[in-house]
Amino acid sequence: MEFKYEVDLQPTEEQIAAGIQQLLEEFPDIAGQVDDNSELEDAVVFIWQAMLAAK
């Protein structure tokens, strides 16, 4: 049985915020290695898109 569903290529703001929170929980030292949250947002979006591409 094959399931098909549609997923946006871009995560929502809420999903990005949750991804940043998870990154900081799993890798707390990363906060001191970035200039601002935009780098963390980019990382979350990159991971999101990579996971979709791996399907």
Secondary structure by P-SEA (a helix, b strand, c coil): cbbbbbbbccccaaaaaaaaaaaaaaccccccccccaaaaaaaaaaaaaaaaaac
